[in-house]
Amino acid sequence: MSSPQNTIAIVYDYNQTLSPNYMQDEVLFPTFGIDPKKFWAHCHELVKAQGFDNELAYMKALLDYLDIDRPTNARLRELGDGRRYSARAAFHRRKLTLRNSQRETSFTA
């Protein structure tokens, strides 16, 4: 017999899906003083010169830029509080939070 489940996971693409902007522009670049033009040029160079996949180039570039200042999971959660959601996404997030407050479950973004 399986035990009751009270935890669910919602996986989504945040950038320009749940938010009108890119997360990097709103949170990461300003927080860590990253110049967007230089950052994206570095990403494109990784793709062009070294054959990286676009998404992997982005992740590698981010790690390169944050080498000295690598944020902890707690810091990333804190930065996540600075995200802005589109009106539709905010509505559904509030709806999930309300439903979960009526149960013994929790919802974290």
CORWOHU-V830148 format. One record per pair of residues at least 24 apart in sequence whose ideal C-beta (glycine too) atoms are under 10 Angstrom apart, sorted by the first residue. I is the first residue (numbers start at 1). J is the second residue. D is the distance in Angstrom with one decimal. If there is no record, write none. Layout:
BEGIN
<<I & J & D> <I & J & D>>
END
This chain:
BEGIN
<<4 & 104 & 9.9> <5 & 105 & 9.3> <6 & 100 & 9.1> <6 & 103 & 6.9> <6 & 104 & 6.0> <6 & 105 & 4.6> <6 & 106 & 8.9> <7 & 105 & 6.5> <7 & 106 & 8.2> <7 & 107 & 9.8> <8 & 96 & 9.0> <8 & 100 & 9.2> <8 & 105 & 7.8> <8 & 107 & 8.8> <10 & 92 & 9.2> <10 & 93 & 9.3> <10 & 96 & 7.7> <10 & 107 & 8.6> <10 & 109 & 9.1> <12 & 89 & 8.4> <14 & 80 & 9.4> <14 & 83 & 7.1> <14 & 85 & 8.7> <14 & 89 & 8.6> <14 & 109 & 9.4> <16 & 86 & 8.7> <17 & 85 & 10.0> <17 & 86 & 7.9> <17 & 88 & 9.9> <17 & 89 & 7.6> <18 & 83 & 8.2> <18 & 84 & 9.3> <18 & 85 & 5.4> <18 & 86 & 5.9> <18 & 88 & 8.3> <18 & 89 & 3.7> <18 & 90 & 8.5> <18 & 92 & 8.7> <18 & 93 & 8.3> <18 & 109 & 9.5> <19 & 83 & 6.2> <19 & 84 & 5.7> <19 & 85 & 5.8> <19 & 86 & 6.0> <19 & 89 & 7.2> <19 & 90 & 9.7> <20 & 84 & 7.1> <20 & 85 & 8.6> <20 & 86 & 5.5> <20 & 87 & 9.1> <20 & 89 & 9.6> <21 & 83 & 9.1> <21 & 84 & 6.9> <21 & 86 & 9.5> <23 & 79 & 8.9> <23 & 80 & 8.6> <23 & 82 & 9.1> <23 & 83 & 6.3> <23 & 84 & 9.5> <24 & 58 & 8.4> <24 & 62 & 8.1> <26 & 79 & 9.5> <26 & 82 & 6.5> <26 & 83 & 6.4> <26 & 84 & 6.3> <27 & 76 & 9.5> <27 & 78 & 9.9> <27 & 79 & 5.0> <27 & 80 & 7.6> <27 & 81 & 9.0> <27 & 82 & 4.8> <27 & 83 & 6.4> <27 & 84 & 9.4> <28 & 62 & 7.3> <28 & 65 & 8.9> <28 & 66 & 8.6> <28 & 71 & 9.0> <28 & 76 & 9.5> <28 & 79 & 7.1> <28 & 82 & 9.6> <29 & 65 & 9.2> <30 & 82 & 9.0> <31 & 69 & 9.5> <31 & 71 & 8.6> <31 & 75 & 9.2> <31 & 78 & 9.7> <31 & 79 & 6.2> <31 & 82 & 7.9> <32 & 62 & 9.2> <32 & 65 & 6.8> <32 & 66 & 6.3> <32 & 68 & 10.0> <32 & 69 & 6.2> <32 & 71 & 8.2> <32 & 79 & 9.4> <33 & 65 & 9.2> <33 & 69 & 9.2> <34 & 61 & 9.3> <34 & 62 & 8.5> <34 & 65 & 5.4> <34 & 66 & 8.5> <35 & 65 & 9.5> <38 & 65 & 9.0> <39 & 64 & 9.3> <39 & 65 & 6.5> <77 & 108 & 8.1> <77 & 109 & 8.9> <80 & 108 & 9.1> <80 & 109 & 6.2> <81 & 109 & 8.3> <83 & 109 & 7.5> <85 & 109 & 8.7>>
END
